[in-house]
Amino acid sequence: MKHFPLSALPARPAPDSRFSGPVWMQELTSCAMRVTFTPGARTAWHRHPHGQTLLILSGSGLVQKRGEAALSFQAGDVVTIAAGEEHWHGAAPDSVMSHFALQEGQTEWLAQVTDAEYKG
């Protein structure tokens, strides 16, 4: 068993090809990571073969499933995305947001979320 503080894990910038705005990632395991978004930062559209669960640690944000209106969430919420469902998520325009992302399998990354899509 390993035990170490989360603060001891290195945070690395998220790749610009998959995120808009400054985002930092801390990999916990092959299927879990902590992701921190600056205000207005977000993922590109993407999908997961086995779905995804987001545990919101701090701040507030938005999540949108393809073809639906964006929904807001805040610290303490749990967001679940079904297997294969196209979606994006990120920080609200006025909030830093951090979440644990839990998923298995290879993420399929799609187009960037435009400013118009983000603003709804």
JOQUIVEN-V123961 format. One record per residue. N is the residue number from 1. SS is DSSP state (a for helix, b for strand, c for the rest). OMEGA is omega in whole degrees, -180 to 180 (999 if undefined). D_FIRST is the distance of its C-alpha to the first C-alpha in Angstrom with 2 decimals. Layout:
BEGIN
n=N ss=SS omega=OMEGA d_first=D_FIRST
n=N ss=SS omega=OMEGA d_first=D_FIRST
END
This chain:
BEGIN
n=1 ss=c omega=175 d_first=0.00
n=2 ss=c omega=177 d_first=3.78
n=3 ss=c omega=178 d_first=6.66
n=4 ss=c omega=179 d_first=10.17
n=5 ss=c omega=178 d_first=13.55
n=6 ss=a omega=-179 d_first=15.14
n=7 ss=a omega=180 d_first=18.05
n=8 ss=a omega=180 d_first=16.27
n=9 ss=c omega=179 d_first=16.23
n=10 ss=c omega=174 d_first=19.54
n=11 ss=c omega=179 d_first=22.11
n=12 ss=b omega=177 d_first=24.57
n=13 ss=b omega=177 d_first=27.92
n=14 ss=c omega=-178 d_first=28.20
n=15 ss=c omega=180 d_first=30.72
n=16 ss=c omega=-179 d_first=34.32
n=17 ss=c omega=-177 d_first=34.99
n=18 ss=c omega=-177 d_first=32.67
n=19 ss=b omega=173 d_first=33.10
n=20 ss=b omega=-179 d_first=36.11
n=21 ss=c omega=-179 d_first=35.83
n=22 ss=c omega=-180 d_first=33.16
n=23 ss=b omega=177 d_first=29.63
n=24 ss=b omega=-177 d_first=26.25
n=25 ss=b omega=172 d_first=23.02
n=26 ss=b omega=-179 d_first=19.36
n=27 ss=b omega=179 d_first=17.24
n=28 ss=b omega=176 d_first=13.90
n=29 ss=b omega=179 d_first=13.41
n=30 ss=c omega=-179 d_first=16.27
n=31 ss=c omega=-179 d_first=17.57
n=32 ss=b omega=175 d_first=16.99
n=33 ss=b omega=172 d_first=18.49
n=34 ss=b omega=-179 d_first=20.13
n=35 ss=b omega=-180 d_first=23.82
n=36 ss=b omega=-177 d_first=26.40
n=37 ss=b omega=171 d_first=30.12
n=38 ss=c omega=-179 d_first=33.10
n=39 ss=c omega=179 d_first=36.13
n=40 ss=c omega=179 d_first=37.59
n=41 ss=c omega=-175 d_first=34.89
n=42 ss=b omega=174 d_first=33.81
n=43 ss=b omega=165 d_first=32.49
n=44 ss=c omega=170 d_first=34.95
n=45 ss=c omega=179 d_first=35.77
n=46 ss=b omega=175 d_first=33.09
n=47 ss=b omega=-178 d_first=31.77
n=48 ss=c omega=-177 d_first=28.65
n=49 ss=c omega=-179 d_first=29.05
n=50 ss=c omega=-180 d_first=26.79
n=51 ss=c omega=-178 d_first=27.49
n=52 ss=b omega=174 d_first=25.59
n=53 ss=b omega=177 d_first=24.42
n=54 ss=b omega=175 d_first=24.74
n=55 ss=b omega=-173 d_first=23.40
n=56 ss=b omega=-176 d_first=25.82
n=57 ss=b omega=-177 d_first=24.37
n=58 ss=b omega=177 d_first=27.58
n=59 ss=c omega=179 d_first=31.15
n=60 ss=b omega=-177 d_first=33.16
n=61 ss=b omega=-178 d_first=33.76
n=62 ss=b omega=172 d_first=35.40
n=63 ss=b omega=179 d_first=34.55
n=64 ss=b omega=173 d_first=37.23
n=65 ss=b omega=-178 d_first=37.43
n=66 ss=c omega=177 d_first=40.17
n=67 ss=c omega=-180 d_first=43.50
n=68 ss=c omega=176 d_first=42.47
n=69 ss=c omega=176 d_first=42.81
n=70 ss=c omega=178 d_first=39.93
n=71 ss=b omega=178 d_first=38.10
n=72 ss=b omega=176 d_first=36.77
n=73 ss=b omega=-179 d_first=33.48
n=74 ss=b omega=-180 d_first=32.03
n=75 ss=c omega=-179 d_first=28.96
n=76 ss=c omega=179 d_first=27.45
n=77 ss=c omega=172 d_first=28.76
n=78 ss=b omega=-179 d_first=27.01
n=79 ss=b omega=177 d_first=28.79
n=80 ss=b omega=179 d_first=28.60
n=81 ss=b omega=-176 d_first=30.29
n=82 ss=c omega=178 d_first=31.33
n=83 ss=c omega=176 d_first=30.67
n=84 ss=c omega=-176 d_first=33.13
n=85 ss=c omega=177 d_first=34.54
n=86 ss=c omega=-177 d_first=35.77
n=87 ss=b omega=170 d_first=34.78
n=88 ss=b omega=175 d_first=34.01
n=89 ss=b omega=-180 d_first=32.45
n=90 ss=b omega=-178 d_first=32.51
n=91 ss=b omega=171 d_first=33.53
n=92 ss=c omega=-177 d_first=36.77
n=93 ss=c omega=-174 d_first=39.59
n=94 ss=c omega=-175 d_first=39.24
n=95 ss=c omega=165 d_first=35.51
n=96 ss=c omega=-179 d_first=32.30
n=97 ss=b omega=178 d_first=29.73
n=98 ss=b omega=177 d_first=25.96
n=99 ss=b omega=165 d_first=23.96
n=100 ss=b omega=177 d_first=20.73
n=101 ss=b omega=-180 d_first=21.84
n=102 ss=b omega=179 d_first=20.26
n=103 ss=b omega=176 d_first=21.87
n=104 ss=c omega=178 d_first=21.64
n=105 ss=c omega=-177 d_first=24.05
n=106 ss=c omega=176 d_first=26.28
n=107 ss=c omega=174 d_first=27.94
n=108 ss=b omega=-179 d_first=31.71
n=109 ss=b omega=-176 d_first=33.15
n=110 ss=c omega=-176 d_first=36.78
n=111 ss=c omega=174 d_first=39.38
n=112 ss=c omega=174 d_first=38.86
n=113 ss=c omega=-179 d_first=39.68
n=114 ss=c omega=176 d_first=43.07
n=115 ss=a omega=179 d_first=44.08
n=116 ss=a omega=178 d_first=46.45
n=117 ss=a omega=-179 d_first=43.74
n=118 ss=a omega=-178 d_first=41.49
n=119 ss=a omega=176 d_first=44.41
n=120 ss=c omega=999 d_first=45.33
END
